[in-house]
Protein backbone atom coordinates (compact mmCIF):
# COMPACT_ATOMS: atom_id res chain seq x y z
CA UNK A 1 0.00 0.00 0.00
CA UNK A 2 1.40 3.39 -1.02
CA UNK A 3 1.46 6.32 1.40
CA UNK A 4 -1.09 8.98 0.54
CA UNK A 5 -2.16 12.32 2.00
CA UNK A 6 -5.59 13.93 2.04
CA UNK A 7 -5.13 17.70 1.91
CA UNK A 8 -8.17 19.85 2.68
CA UNK A 9 -8.62 23.29 1.20
CA UNK A 10 -7.82 24.89 4.57
CA UNK A 11 -4.44 23.13 4.62
CA UNK A 12 -5.37 20.36 7.08
CA UNK A 13 -3.65 17.07 6.23
CA UNK A 14 -4.58 13.45 6.95
CA UNK A 15 -2.15 10.65 6.19
CA UNK A 16 -3.10 7.12 5.19
CA UNK A 17 -2.47 4.19 2.88
CA UNK A 18 -3.88 3.56 -0.58
CA UNK A 19 -6.01 0.44 -1.02
CA UNK A 20 -7.84 1.39 -4.20
CA UNK A 21 -6.81 2.73 -7.60
CA UNK A 22 -3.45 4.47 -7.47
CA UNK A 23 -4.12 7.92 -8.92
CA UNK A 24 -4.46 11.38 -7.35
CA UNK A 25 -7.92 12.91 -7.27
CA UNK A 26 -9.69 16.07 -6.07
CA UNK A 27 -13.27 16.79 -5.06
CA UNK A 28 -15.62 17.92 -2.31
CA UNK A 29 -14.97 15.99 0.94
CA UNK A 30 -18.18 14.78 2.63
CA UNK A 31 -19.00 12.23 5.32
CA UNK A 32 -21.64 9.51 5.61
CA UNK A 33 -22.67 8.22 9.06
CA UNK A 34 -24.16 4.91 7.86
CA UNK A 35 -22.79 1.68 9.35
CA UNK A 36 -23.18 -0.27 6.12
CA UNK A 37 -24.21 0.08 2.48
CA UNK A 38 -20.97 1.08 0.76
CA UNK A 39 -21.88 -0.72 -2.53
CA UNK A 40 -25.10 1.33 -2.72
CA UNK A 41 -23.47 4.60 -1.64
CA UNK A 42 -20.53 4.35 -4.03
CA UNK A 43 -22.88 3.71 -6.98
CA UNK A 44 -25.30 6.50 -6.01
CA UNK A 45 -24.90 9.20 -8.72
CA UNK A 46 -25.58 11.83 -6.05
CA UNK A 47 -21.97 11.35 -4.87
CA UNK A 48 -20.53 12.45 -8.23
CA UNK A 49 -17.58 14.78 -7.71
CA UNK A 50 -17.22 13.94 -4.01
CA UNK A 51 -14.62 12.22 -1.84
CA UNK A 52 -16.77 10.02 0.39
CA UNK A 53 -15.72 9.54 4.03
CA UNK A 54 -17.31 6.68 5.98
CA UNK A 55 -17.55 7.50 9.70
CA UNK A 56 -18.11 3.86 10.68
CA UNK A 57 -14.55 2.61 11.27
CA UNK A 58 -14.61 -0.90 9.72
CA UNK A 59 -15.33 -0.95 5.97
CA UNK A 60 -14.98 -3.75 3.42
CA UNK A 61 -15.64 -6.73 5.69
CA UNK A 62 -18.55 -8.03 3.60
CA UNK A 63 -16.92 -7.52 0.21
CA UNK A 64 -18.77 -6.55 -2.96
CA UNK A 65 -21.67 -8.36 -4.69
CA UNK A 66 -21.69 -9.26 -8.37
CA UNK A 67 -22.86 -6.62 -10.82
CA UNK A 68 -25.93 -8.31 -12.31
CA UNK A 69 -28.85 -6.87 -14.25
CA UNK A 70 -32.45 -7.98 -13.67
CA UNK A 71 -34.88 -8.74 -16.50
CA UNK A 72 -36.36 -5.27 -16.08
CA UNK A 73 -32.97 -3.72 -16.87
CA UNK A 74 -32.23 -2.59 -13.30
CA UNK A 75 -29.02 -3.54 -11.42
CA UNK A 76 -29.73 -6.16 -8.76
CA UNK A 77 -27.42 -4.94 -5.99
CA UNK A 78 -26.00 -1.60 -7.16
CA UNK A 79 -27.77 1.74 -7.54
CA UNK A 80 -26.39 2.57 -11.00
CA UNK A 81 -24.04 1.32 -13.70
CA UNK A 82 -20.75 2.25 -11.99
CA UNK A 83 -19.06 3.94 -9.03
CA UNK A 84 -19.82 7.67 -9.07
CA UNK A 85 -17.98 8.79 -5.92
CA UNK A 86 -14.54 10.17 -6.79
CA UNK A 87 -12.82 8.41 -3.87
CA UNK A 88 -13.49 6.49 -0.65
CA UNK A 89 -11.91 7.42 2.69
CA UNK A 90 -12.08 4.96 5.62
CA UNK A 91 -10.48 4.38 9.01
CA UNK A 92 -9.90 0.62 8.83
CA UNK A 93 -10.16 -1.28 5.55
CA UNK A 94 -10.80 -5.01 6.03
CA UNK A 95 -8.60 -6.92 3.58
CA UNK A 96 -10.46 -10.15 4.36
CA UNK A 97 -14.15 -10.27 3.51
CA UNK A 98 -16.88 -12.83 4.18
CA UNK A 99 -20.42 -12.74 2.82
CA UNK A 100 -22.61 -15.23 0.94
CA UNK A 101 -23.21 -12.67 -1.79
CA UNK A 102 -19.66 -11.34 -2.24
CA UNK A 103 -17.61 -12.06 -5.37
CA UNK A 104 -14.68 -9.66 -4.85
CA UNK A 105 -13.05 -7.37 -2.32
CA UNK A 106 -13.79 -3.67 -2.04
CA UNK A 107 -10.17 -2.95 -3.00
CA UNK A 108 -10.42 -5.02 -6.19
CA UNK A 109 -13.67 -3.29 -7.13
CA UNK A 110 -12.20 0.18 -6.59
CA UNK A 111 -9.14 -0.69 -8.65
CA UNK A 112 -11.23 -2.12 -11.48
CA UNK A 113 -13.39 1.04 -11.58
CA UNK A 114 -10.30 3.28 -11.18
CA UNK A 115 -11.46 4.89 -7.94
CA UNK A 116 -8.90 5.74 -5.22
CA UNK A 117 -9.40 4.47 -1.68
CA UNK A 118 -7.59 5.54 1.52
CA UNK A 119 -7.37 3.61 4.80
CA UNK A 120 -5.70 4.48 8.09
CA UNK A 121 -7.24 7.97 8.22
CA UNK A 122 -8.57 9.27 11.55
CA UNK A 123 -12.10 9.63 10.19
CA UNK A 124 -13.44 10.79 13.58
CA UNK A 125 -11.12 13.78 13.49
CA UNK A 126 -11.80 14.38 9.80
CA UNK A 127 -15.55 14.39 10.48
CA UNK A 128 -15.09 16.85 13.38
CA UNK A 129 -13.18 19.18 11.06
CA UNK A 130 -15.92 18.98 8.41
CA UNK A 131 -18.68 19.52 10.98
CA UNK A 132 -16.97 22.59 12.43
CA UNK A 133 -15.76 24.13 9.18
CA UNK A 134 -18.35 22.72 6.79
CA UNK A 135 -17.70 20.54 3.75
CA UNK A 136 -14.69 21.67 1.74
CA UNK A 137 -12.63 20.73 -1.26
CA UNK A 138 -9.83 18.23 -0.83
CA UNK A 139 -7.09 16.43 -2.73
CA UNK A 140 -5.73 12.90 -2.39
CA UNK A 141 -2.02 13.03 -3.21
CA UNK A 142 0.40 10.10 -3.44
CA UNK A 143 3.46 10.92 -1.37
CA UNK A 144 5.89 9.56 -3.98
CA UNK A 145 4.33 11.81 -6.65
CA UNK A 146 4.26 15.23 -4.91
CA UNK A 147 4.13 17.15 -8.20
CA UNK A 148 1.09 15.31 -9.58
CA UNK A 149 -1.57 17.44 -7.90
CA UNK A 150 -5.08 17.44 -9.38
CA UNK A 151 -7.54 20.32 -9.45
CA UNK A 152 -11.31 20.05 -9.20
CA UNK A 153 -14.30 22.32 -8.74
CA UNK A 154 -17.66 21.50 -7.17
CA UNK A 155 -19.39 24.86 -7.04
CA UNK A 156 -20.74 25.97 -10.39
CA UNK A 157 -20.52 22.53 -12.00
CA UNK A 158 -23.68 20.93 -13.43
CA UNK A 159 -23.15 17.39 -12.17
CA UNK A 160 -26.75 16.48 -13.02
CA UNK A 161 -25.96 16.90 -16.71
CA UNK A 162 -22.94 14.60 -16.26
CA UNK A 163 -24.90 11.70 -14.71
CA UNK A 164 -28.36 11.94 -16.32
CA UNK A 165 -29.42 9.58 -19.09
CA UNK A 166 -28.95 10.90 -22.62
CA UNK A 167 -31.89 8.99 -24.09
CA UNK A 168 -35.42 7.95 -23.18
CA UNK A 169 -35.58 4.54 -21.45
CA UNK A 170 -38.84 2.67 -20.79
CA UNK A 171 -39.53 0.14 -18.06
CA UNK A 172 -42.66 -2.03 -17.73
CA UNK A 173 -43.72 -0.79 -21.16
CA UNK A 174 -47.46 -1.13 -21.75
CA UNK A 175 -48.21 -1.91 -18.10
CA UNK A 176 -50.55 0.27 -16.03
CA UNK A 177 -50.40 4.04 -15.67
CA UNK A 178 -47.55 5.97 -17.27
CA UNK A 179 -45.05 7.83 -15.08
CA UNK A 180 -42.43 10.19 -16.52
CA UNK A 181 -39.28 9.93 -14.41
CA UNK A 182 -36.97 12.95 -14.73
CA UNK A 183 -33.49 11.44 -14.34
CA UNK A 184 -31.25 13.85 -12.43
CA UNK A 185 -29.08 10.92 -11.28
CA UNK A 186 -31.76 8.43 -10.29
CA UNK A 187 -31.03 5.49 -8.00
CA UNK A 188 -32.02 2.06 -9.30
CA UNK A 189 -34.28 1.31 -6.34
CA UNK A 190 -36.46 4.34 -7.10
CA UNK A 191 -37.22 2.83 -10.50
CA UNK A 192 -37.76 -0.57 -8.86
CA UNK A 193 -40.19 0.84 -6.29
CA UNK A 194 -42.28 2.36 -9.10
CA UNK A 195 -42.19 -0.77 -11.27
CA UNK A 196 -43.23 -2.98 -8.36
CA UNK A 197 -46.35 -0.84 -8.02
CA UNK A 198 -47.49 -1.71 -11.52
CA UNK A 199 -46.76 1.40 -13.56
CA UNK A 200 -44.87 2.05 -16.77
CA UNK A 201 -41.82 4.23 -16.16
CA UNK A 202 -40.57 6.56 -18.90
CA UNK A 203 -37.09 7.74 -17.88
CA UNK A 204 -36.10 11.00 -19.57
CA UNK A 205 -33.02 13.28 -19.45
CA UNK A 206 -33.01 16.00 -16.77
CA UNK A 207 -33.65 18.81 -19.29
CA UNK A 208 -36.11 16.96 -21.56
CA UNK A 209 -39.41 18.75 -22.24
CA UNK A 210 -42.02 16.10 -21.40
CA UNK A 211 -44.94 18.53 -21.13
CA UNK A 212 -46.50 17.39 -24.42
CA UNK A 213 -46.09 13.66 -23.74
CA UNK A 214 -48.94 11.39 -22.73
CA UNK A 215 -48.48 10.33 -19.12
CA UNK A 216 -50.38 10.11 -15.83
CA UNK A 217 -47.83 11.33 -13.30
CA UNK A 218 -44.45 13.05 -13.02
CA UNK A 219 -41.62 11.81 -10.79
CA UNK A 220 -38.57 14.00 -10.08
CA UNK A 221 -35.52 11.95 -9.10
CA UNK A 222 -32.47 12.53 -6.94
CA UNK A 223 -29.16 13.81 -8.27
CA UNK A 224 -25.81 15.42 -7.42
CA UNK A 225 -24.64 18.98 -7.01
CA UNK A 226 -26.32 22.36 -6.88
CA UNK A 227 -29.99 22.52 -7.95
CA UNK A 228 -29.46 26.14 -9.03
CA UNK A 229 -27.52 24.70 -11.98
CA UNK A 230 -30.70 23.00 -13.25
CA UNK A 231 -32.76 25.99 -14.38
CA UNK A 232 -33.89 24.16 -17.53
CA UNK A 233 -35.51 21.43 -15.44
CA UNK A 234 -37.21 23.99 -13.21
CA UNK A 235 -38.63 25.86 -16.22
CA UNK A 236 -40.12 22.63 -17.59
CA UNK A 237 -41.67 21.78 -14.20
CA UNK A 238 -43.24 25.25 -14.10
CA UNK A 239 -44.57 24.72 -17.61
CA UNK A 240 -46.07 21.37 -16.60
CA UNK A 241 -47.69 22.77 -13.44
CA UNK A 242 -49.24 25.68 -15.33
CA UNK A 243 -50.77 23.33 -17.91
CA UNK A 244 -51.93 20.38 -15.80
CA UNK A 245 -52.84 19.15 -12.31
CA UNK A 246 -51.26 15.74 -12.93
CA UNK A 247 -49.62 14.27 -9.79
CA UNK A 248 -45.98 15.20 -9.15
CA UNK A 249 -43.66 13.54 -6.65
CA UNK A 250 -40.02 14.41 -6.00
CA UNK A 251 -37.15 12.85 -4.06
CA UNK A 252 -34.02 14.65 -2.82
CA UNK A 253 -32.92 16.81 -5.79
CA UNK A 254 -36.53 16.43 -6.94
CA UNK A 255 -37.68 18.15 -3.76
CA UNK A 256 -35.34 21.06 -4.42
CA UNK A 257 -36.36 21.40 -8.07
CA UNK A 258 -40.05 21.32 -7.12
CA UNK A 259 -39.30 23.92 -4.44
CA UNK A 260 -37.62 26.19 -6.97
CA UNK A 261 -40.58 25.76 -9.33
CA UNK A 262 -42.79 26.79 -6.39
CA UNK A 263 -40.81 30.02 -6.04
CA UNK A 264 -38.48 28.99 -3.20
CA UNK A 265 -34.75 29.61 -2.99
CA UNK A 266 -32.12 26.97 -2.17
CA UNK A 267 -29.23 27.21 0.28
CA UNK A 268 -26.25 24.98 0.99
CA UNK A 269 -26.17 23.12 4.30
CA UNK A 270 -23.00 23.41 6.36
CA UNK A 271 -22.12 19.71 6.03
CA UNK A 272 -25.24 18.11 4.58
CA UNK A 273 -27.22 15.05 5.60
CA UNK A 274 -25.66 11.73 4.60
CA UNK A 275 -26.58 8.59 6.50
CA UNK A 276 -29.34 6.20 7.58
CA UNK A 277 -30.58 7.73 10.81
CA UNK A 278 -31.89 11.22 10.07
CA UNK A 279 -35.08 11.86 12.11
CA UNK A 280 -37.88 13.51 10.14
CA UNK A 281 -41.27 14.69 11.45
CA UNK A 282 -44.48 14.95 9.46
CA UNK A 283 -45.49 18.59 9.91
CA UNK A 284 -48.65 19.04 11.99
CA UNK A 285 -48.18 15.74 13.81
CA UNK A 286 -45.90 14.09 16.37
CA UNK A 287 -45.17 11.28 13.90
CA UNK A 288 -41.44 10.83 13.21
CA UNK A 289 -39.57 8.60 10.79
CA UNK A 290 -35.99 7.38 10.59
CA UNK A 291 -34.76 8.15 7.08
CA UNK A 292 -31.91 7.56 4.65
CA UNK A 293 -30.47 10.79 3.23
CA UNK A 294 -27.78 12.08 0.90
CA UNK A 295 -27.89 15.79 0.12
CA UNK A 296 -25.96 19.00 0.68
CA UNK A 297 -28.63 21.58 -0.17
CA UNK A 298 -32.04 22.45 1.28
CA UNK A 299 -35.20 24.37 0.40
CA UNK A 300 -35.75 27.67 2.21
CA UNK A 301 -39.45 27.24 3.05
CA UNK A 302 -39.78 30.89 4.11
CA UNK A 303 -39.54 31.73 0.40
CA UNK A 304 -42.21 29.24 -0.74
CA UNK A 305 -45.26 30.55 -2.56
CA UNK A 306 -48.49 30.97 -0.55
CA UNK A 307 -50.06 27.97 -2.28
CA UNK A 308 -47.41 25.65 -0.82
CA UNK A 309 -46.56 24.36 2.64
CA UNK A 310 -43.85 22.37 4.40
CA UNK A 311 -44.59 18.63 4.55
CA UNK A 312 -41.64 17.24 6.55
CA UNK A 313 -39.02 18.83 8.80
CA UNK A 314 -35.64 17.55 10.01
CA UNK A 315 -35.62 17.10 13.79
CA UNK A 316 -31.86 17.64 14.09
CA UNK A 317 -31.47 21.05 12.48
CA UNK A 318 -35.00 22.12 11.50
CA UNK A 319 -34.22 22.13 7.77
CA UNK A 320 -36.86 21.26 5.21
CA UNK A 321 -37.48 17.60 4.35
CA UNK A 322 -40.39 17.92 1.95
CA UNK A 323 -43.07 20.23 0.58
CA UNK A 324 -46.58 19.90 -0.84
CA UNK A 325 -49.13 22.02 -2.67
CA UNK A 326 -52.19 22.96 -0.63
CA UNK A 327 -54.66 21.86 -3.33
CA UNK A 328 -52.95 20.01 -6.18
CA UNK A 329 -51.39 16.50 -5.86
CA UNK A 330 -47.81 17.79 -5.88
CA UNK A 331 -45.51 16.72 -3.05
CA UNK A 332 -41.93 15.70 -2.36
CA UNK A 333 -39.42 14.46 0.19
CA UNK A 334 -35.83 15.52 0.76
CA UNK A 335 -35.06 12.08 2.23
CA UNK A 336 -34.91 8.80 0.29
CA UNK A 337 -38.07 6.71 0.88
CA UNK A 338 -36.65 3.91 -1.29
CA UNK A 339 -33.64 3.73 1.09
CA UNK A 340 -31.26 1.09 -0.35
CA UNK A 341 -29.35 1.17 1.75
CA UNK A 342 -31.16 2.27 4.88
CA UNK A 343 -34.53 2.07 6.68
CA UNK A 344 -37.74 1.66 4.70
CA UNK A 345 -40.01 3.52 7.14
CA UNK A 346 -41.14 5.99 4.48
CA UNK A 347 -41.71 3.80 1.43
CA UNK A 348 -45.37 4.82 1.74
CA UNK A 349 -44.42 7.91 -0.27
CA UNK A 350 -44.51 5.75 -3.42
CA UNK A 351 -47.93 4.36 -2.43
CA UNK A 352 -49.31 7.87 -1.98
CA UNK A 353 -48.00 8.87 -5.42
CA UNK A 354 -49.52 5.81 -7.09
CA UNK A 355 -52.86 6.45 -5.35
CA UNK A 356 -52.95 9.93 -6.89
CA UNK A 357 -52.65 8.43 -10.39
CA UNK A 358 -56.00 6.69 -10.12
Secondary structure, 3 states (H helix, E strand, C coil): CCEEEEEECCCCEEEEEECCCCCCEEEEEEEECCCCCHHHHHCCHHHECEEEEECCCEECCCCEECCCECCCCCECCCCCCCCCECEEECCEECCCCCCCCEEECHHHHHHHCCCEEEECCCHHHHHHHHHHHCCEEEEEEECCCCCCCCCCCCCCCCHHHHHCCCCCEEECCCCCCEEEEEEECCCHHHHHHHHCCCCEEEEEECCCCCCCCCCCEEEEEEECCCHHHCHHHHHHHHHHHHHCCCEEEEECHHHHHHHHHCCCEEEEEEEEEEEEEEEEEECCCCCEEEEEEEEEEEEEHHHCCCCEEEEEEECCCCCEEEEEECCCCEEEECCECCCCCCCCCCCHHHHHHHHHHC
